[in-house]
Amino acid sequence: THHNPLNVGFPNGTVKGDVLISVDDVIGGEVNVGEGWKMLMECLAAGRAVCLPATANASSKVAMFGIWNYARHRRQFNIPLIKMEGVQNKLVDIAFHTWLIQCSVKLTNKLLDSGERPAVISAIMKEQTTERARVVLNHAMDIHAGSAICVGENNFLEKFYRSAPVGITVEGSNILTKHLIIFGQGLNKSHPHIFDVYSTILNDDQQAFKKEFNKLFFHSLKHIVLLPNMRGYQDSINRQTKYFANLANFVALLGGSIKKNQYISGDMAQLMSNLYLAHSVIWCDEQENTSSILTEYCLRRLTNENQEIINRIVENYPGMLRYMLKPMVFQYSSEKYDLRRDIIDEIETNPAILQSINENIYCESGILAELEKLNKLDKKSREYKSLYQKIIQVSEFKNPSFFR
């Protein structure tokens, strides 16, 4: 017997029964018998950053590429869907999340290819990409409407939509990953002083403890002094990265209670994740320079989300120490509708964006190829009208036994 997650062909879980494996088939040979779980966990640390983010990247890229072309041509009330602001609202969200997923996958793969084994970033990638891909798919399903909920050859979303909750759940549920792993584990692994302080406590070395704790104290003090005057930092993302470093010091003072104070732990994880995604967008823009307008929009939106999170963490930090964090609390401006209109115009007039999204998508045949073909045909031609009618048809299920 074995598990069958939603019938999507994801071979997750154990095989149960009378299974005989020869010693020659054990990875590492006889000396490594019994080390399988350790091997699995080590593979998972790197693999979590590859497999599920790749799946999320594929599903979001297909969803965006397909639904954007569909919205260009599908007409309701004598206008294309892409001209309707209600649809545009979802298209912009689709573009935002898809771009974050794609950029972060590229940067993370670069890190892995260079030999890094980033366990915390792996957790960030797993949780963030699968969650954001689910948002992309939900929005695309709404726009595709009847064609999205009926199984058939015109439905390019169904298999991804059905598999989305599998990615959310396997290799550590996203609830656990966000609220316990990303920040809780990341604080110990990534902080320049926390682990050293922890080690002195384990070794009961008071002299070393004072030395390491002083480093932690002055690290916090330095950031508190610098907070009122941020002119030395290039942009808001760099400033918020400093904010995060300072907040991490204060949250660390909560000690073991972080595990049960999962509101703060979850918010710190989201802040940490957003910062990584933002830096991946900046890195991709430097490497590829696809669209400065889309890059700026993504960074603006992430910084607004981050500021909301920072404000909430400070307001909910227990005790009087939160007043030391007040300089980090700012009001942020709400997003203007024109920014979303600008993103629609940018994607429509800058072909490099959809070309980037289309990268590594199979479009040589099937519905995606037909949607792309519509872009090249004269809308008044017979071929366009015929293909358009084929594409907008909701798939029908033929079941002769239904009427018996």
Secondary structure, 3 states (H helix, E strand, C coil): CCCCHHHCCCCCCCCCCCCCCCHHHCCCCHHHCCCHHHHHHHHHHHHCCCHHHHHHHHHHHHHHHHHHHHHHHCEECCEEHHHCHHHHHHHHHHHHHHHHHHHHHHHHHHHHHCCCCCHHHHHHHHHHHHHHHHHHHHHHHHHHCHHHHCCCCCCCCHHHHHHHHHHHHCCCCHHHHHHHHHHHHHHHHHCCCHHHHHHHHHCCCHHHHHHHHHHHHHHHHHHHHHCCCCCCCCCHHHHHHHHHHHHHHHHHCCHHHHHCCHHHHHHHHHHHHHHHHHHHHHHHHHHHCCCHHHHHHHHHHHHHHHHHHHHHHHHHCCCHHHHHHHHHCCCCCCCCHHHHHHHHHHHHHCHHHHHHHHCCCCCCCCHHHHHHHHCCCCCCCHHHHHHHHHHHCCCCCCCHHHHC
